């Protein structure tokens, strides 16, 4: 990110043979530099108002699910305040600097008292050469108000929820208190493959993304299933599944939009039946509305302004209701 494009004409970043380089800048900034960079293979993307949130939205639209920010204080501050930073890596050198003009590692956040400081959670500390690395997760900045199902929908999903006294549990990232409800949580499931043979999937997300290409008579589709199953992370599995669905729709199951809710339900049911502690966690939320606080996914999540359909939360509440019924003795039996 660079508003002014005050950048050197020669730099390793402009070598695009091994890795792709994208520069985000303010619209109209230094067209001469843009032309020179374009000739080197660098992609320059102009924004009407350059800011971290819009850049992250753009990167997400390009299929990026996780990004490492390496920046100084002037960029770190707006990135943190806009809510796009979830984990912090702070390298501390054994040096001391002071004075009114001393640079701040996070720039101007408007927090000048310790009582205003942002706390890190799940903190780890390690020595990196002569320096110290402190890493930890930032508490999510609550800027979301995801959807709550209507009175009739809520009662149909889970009778334990009172629509008139609704309490909400948000979940999104795997490190959240209820992050185990995320499809990206590291809980494997065993589901049959196309031939009916039981197969281990690292996460529900791996299983869900692979099912998009199940039953398609194309060698590429069959290869994608195996590729997704073997990916090292759910983020990569999601990236592959979404990218191919967007760019090669002919490889996707023709009835995918019709069957995808059932596919997700079967994956979730397997997850919570295979991992009893997760089922206990789910049952502990009885009476609460569950909402996936995704600002991007308007089908499975709640959306940024509550406009999402929250189908992932709805399926979890359905599973919770079914689990509670199974655990309750039948009073009609004497």
ABEGO torsion letter per residue (X at the ends): XBAAGBBBABBAAABAAABBBBBBBBBGBGAAAAAAAAAAGBBBBBBABBBAAAAAAAAAAAGBABBBBBBBAAAAAAAAAAGABABBBBBBBBBBBBEAABBBAAEBAGBABAAABBBBBGBBBBBBEABBBBBBBBBBBBABBBBBBBAAAAAAABAABBAABBBBBBBABAABAAAAABAABBBBBBBBBAAGBBBBBABAAAAAAAAAABGBBBAAAAAAAAAAAABABAAAAAAAAAAAAAABAAABBAAAAAAAAAAAAAAAAAAAAABAAAAAAAAAABGBBBBBBBAABAAABAEAAGABAGAAAAAAAAAAAAAAAAABBBAABX
